[in-house]
Amino acid sequence: MTSALLISQNGVEIYLIFALYSIGYVKYLKRKGSMKGQFMNMHQFGPWLITDHRQMEDLSKIILAFVLRAQDGQ
């Protein structure tokens, strides 16, 4: 499985959306494979308030952990 992170903001709220998908899903999008059993799962977390420094600290740790893990190829 491959993962991607989308960070979105709505006013003073920040959300994280983690998308999990397989190589088969990418092949389907490129029209090089069938859709059978190939899906993307998205998981939304939040909101974190940009006006709360504790929430921003927690959010920054989560994002940093994701980036460090991505650098390791995981």
C-alpha positions in Angstrom: 0.0 0.0 0.0 1.1 3.5 -0.7 0.0 6.5 1.3 -0.4 10.2 0.7 -1.1 13.1 3.1 -3.4 16.0 2.3 -3.5 19.0 4.6 -6.5 21.2 4.3 -7.6 24.4 6.1 -11.1 25.7 6.7 -11.0 29.0 8.5 -9.2 28.4 11.8 -9.4 24.6 11.5 -6.8 22.3 9.9 -7.6 18.7 8.8 -5.4 15.8 7.8 -6.5 13.4 5.3 -4.5 10.2 4.8 -5.1 8.4 1.5 -4.1 4.7 1.2 -4.0 3.1 -2.3 -2.3 0.2 -4.1 -0.2 0.2 -7.3 -3.2 -1.4 -9.0 -5.3 1.7 -8.3 -2.6 3.9 -10.0 -2.6 1.5 -13.0 -6.4 1.8 -13.2 -6.2 5.6 -13.2 -3.7 5.5 -16.0 -6.1 3.1 -17.9 -3.5 0.3 -17.7 -5.5 -2.0 -15.5 -8.9 -3.1 -14.3 -10.8 -1.5 -11.4 -11.6 -4.9 -9.9 -10.7 -4.7 -6.2 -8.8 -1.4 -6.6 -9.8 1.4 -4.3 -8.5 4.4 -2.5 -9.3 4.7 1.2 -9.3 8.1 2.7 -9.2 8.8 6.5 -9.9 12.3 7.8 -8.6 13.6 11.2 -9.2 16.9 12.9 -9.9 19.6 13.3 -6.9 21.2 14.9 -7.4 24.9 15.8 -4.7 27.3 14.5 -5.5 29.5 17.5 -4.4 26.9 20.0 -0.7 26.6 20.3 -0.9 23.1 22.0 -3.0 21.8 19.1 -0.5 23.3 16.6 2.4 21.6 18.4 0.6 18.2 18.3 -0.2 18.7 14.6 3.4 19.6 13.7 4.6 16.4 15.4 2.2 14.3 13.4 3.2 15.9 10.1 6.9 15.6 11.0 6.5 11.9 11.8 4.8 11.4 8.4 7.6 13.2 6.5 10.3 11.3 8.3 8.7 8.0 7.6 8.3 9.0 4.0 12.0 9.8 3.8 12.7 6.2 5.0 10.7 4.9 2.1 7.8 3.7 4.2 
